[in-house]
Amino acid sequence: MNRVFSPSAAELEHAREVVDALDAALAAGLGTAIVRGQLVDEPVARHARSLLGQSH
């Protein structure tokens, strides 16, 4: 994949935080989480998972 279009290391780190936080929130019966002061819900996590999928 072209490096210009690949997510940066910082973007991947944030995506992992988003996915981990929402997964923990869902396990606790919540539908949202807060990551770095931002509300995270399933559409945000779906985008984060997409970024993580591109990193392979």
MOJO-V190469 format. One line per field, one symbol per residue. ss: DSSP state (@ for helix, = for strand, . for the rest). phi: phi as a letter, one per 40 degrees, with the letter a starting at -180 (. if undefined). burial: + if it has 24 or more other ideal C-beta (glycine too) atoms within 12 Angstrom, else -. A space follows every 50 residues. Layout:
ss: ???
phi: ???
burial: ???
This chain:
ss: ..@@@...@@@@@@@@@@@@@@@@@@@.....===..===.@@@@@@@@@ @@@@..
phi: .cdcccccccccccccccccccdcccccgbbaabbfgbcbbccccccccc cccccc
burial: ------+------++-+++-++----------+-+----+---++--+-- +-----
